[in-house]
């Protein structure tokens, strides 16, 4: 379904842009009264061109261009009744609407929890697992650090453990965005990410301070990460 | 007791983040970069973002020399430096257009200060509008901001381990190695006479350049120049004298310019003729004519083009090269590898209207890699524009008969790809904003809650501060718009009625939104009462009478390219207020578009947004309101460049754990400085050019201001009624509908790529594909962990090398 929707969108976009390209290109086969007085916006006829930008379409010029076999000219003025592909464009608009709705439906179905309950390997559950792992790392670090006496060792431990968060778990949560939106709605996802990001930023700060060998700031930031991460977990129902 | 941890030595010292050293260092770097990049931008035509360079320099100075910088301190330094520097791209795209259109700017003129004021207001508005969107764009939408990720990778490299530092350095080294032959040919030294033929052969100079150089060499050898050249030189000397007078006589200058045109010598510029005159009079040595800016051929340093890789020679039955392999008709197969791009399409034998060309740009490759899969949508839009629309339009005869297959992509870009692309961008952005409303609401709610927290514990700048900043900036914008809006259409020019120079003592009159000045009260009366005016033609001893009815007045406005705007009926102050408010709203909307584009792809359609600003203001205020349009265009350009820069800095800040409020406060404090530095730099360059060349900017000077020339063409287009509104509208509808599917911002990505030159998109696409391939083979985490630092190196390497090359170019004059 998603594939069909995507194909319809692609085809409609191509037809839509192609037909739009003719908006300022009236056919010279139109009646004179619909063309006379229009101003050219590009050379016409030839080569060498028989008329140039700024020239006005007069009966004589029209006759010359038609005799030269020119089928269309680019003009400055736009009018629906001169737009030869207006109906194509309208069809493209319909196609884009239908294709977009189809894709949206397919995405909803893809991420909707199944009747038998959510599959363990779904992106949303992977995000829950990743968040649980991040919280576990943050907690275990808080427990372990007081027992490490050397400041440099504490910093090294923080950098090493948070590397895993930055490299792997945060990425898993970010990649689960469509699934989380489907599960929580845009508003719910926004609230979840608000808390998660605040926690993540504190962890990033802890990493930076630890990399700079400033254990007190690293530990303060680590401690500050707990609350927003807990709130994020609450929102996610983890 | 022994199990207790040792008291942390770090607790005695605070963690360095906002320090005096960082602020001073960043201000110095930002100011120097701003002035130098402004000059380079006017001369070469493009600017550089300052974040990556400032991060590298900050790293070296704060951590290396001062030996006490932290990751977050360097982050603050790059935030401030880029905020001070970034405004230059906004100013140099817009303000120089006034000089090109014949307006004068001087520090003792109100116009200069009004434009500066508008740019400062734009800077504050750009920052203040985008700050509340940080949560939505960075924390909720998770836009990637590839360059910002690169800067974060640099900042984090000390703690990321030796291996990642090596990968980062390898990226920088490879980038420099790849980019060196692209940048080096930008450095041109006076060519040796013996090498002229070789330079022509390698298509480094034209045969005409070689011929002129030989001519100059002949003069130097003989110690004499032809009389016609010396005569031209004398007229040019007269012009110099007039320009350098304390009170330049404009009429006399115009007369001498006319004589210069009459005395023209083919292939010899007036400057060269003047230099030859000085040499012939013994005021300077003949050898001083050996300068590239006088017309002596420049020999570029080696680049890729010198590899001389050409298409295979294919001939017709008479042994003549086919036009397909010799577009420029020089009887040699065309080059497929130039200094900055590879024409793969021609190597593969694709039809000429399919221009499959790749830019040699490590920056684009790195940005594409960091963007990853989402960047493929950009590639898709480029394919649509350059491989579907253009070839079909060409084959169906929708292009003029004079367009050849090779020129079809360029024509298609201007005629429909660019306007449709801009429309798609606007529609896509609109849909993106609608879809993001819940996220924005949640983000604003969160900021509002945070605002109620104790001052020291806030992470985000409160909405009240931002509203105050917005109100202040809006007031500045109104003041600037009001002053410029009340500027008479024919200030300092001729009276429409008498044809004499206007007098400031005569009360001006408003007509269809334009203020008109007159030479005398009688002329003003004739205009106001729609009465007759009789003028005497002294030469012919005849009189002519004109009745100044509405038709005659409209004719006058048309002669001044001044069609009435949509707000023409409003009183001038109200009109200025509406324009300021519409301008501010447009700045907000355009800032979001630019931040989205930069966040998703690293590209920002600044010129497109400037174009639309000028169009909007001219539609509202009238096509004669060029100053107002440029003023608001400048404010917008500064605002949106700073909005994108600020968001990128905040993204870097998020990745290194900076407190957003500190970056936001500092950025809001320093952003107004950049436009002032940039405006004075433009003024200084214009003043020097006026003294030396008699014109402020443009092709006759070393600072040709290519970007402003593009905007000049747009202004002329608006005045001539050549703006394709229907194409913008069609594009906007398609862009909005594209967002109905899974990704609401799809229209932005597709539109952006229709609007950009394909050769950059193609290289960018390779980066995206490399990311996807690597993620497939080694896993997503591996591609992020090792790919991002490497690509950060690619981005930084090109920026730093380009800056160094620019410095050499500027030093060589």
Interface residues (C-beta under 8 A of the other chain):
Chain A: X5 X6 X9 X13 X14 X16 X17 X18 X20 X21 X22 X23 X24 X25 X39 X41 X42 X43 X44 X45 X46 X47 X48 X49 X54 X70 X71 X72 X74 X76 X78 X83 X89 X92 X93 X96 X97 X99 X100 X101 X103 X104 X107 X145 X146 X147 X148 X149 X150 X151 X154 X159 X167 X168 X171 X174 X175 X177 X178 X185 X186 X187 X189 X190 X191 X193 X194 X197 X198 X200 X201 X202 X203 X204 X205 X206 X207 X208 X209 X210 X211 X212 X213 X214 X215 X216 X217 X221
Chain B: X3 X4 X5 X6 X8 X9 X10 X11 X13 X15 X16 X70 X71 X72 X135 X136 X138 X139 X140 X142 X155 X156 X158 X159 X160 X384 X388 X389 X392 X393 X397 X398 X399 X400 X401 X402 X415 X416 X420 X435 X436 X438 X439 X441 X442 X443 X446 X459 X654 X655 X656 X657 X658 X659 X720 X721 X722 X724 X725 X726 X727 X730 X731 X733 X734 X737 X738 X739 X740 X741 X742 X750 X780 X781 X784 X785
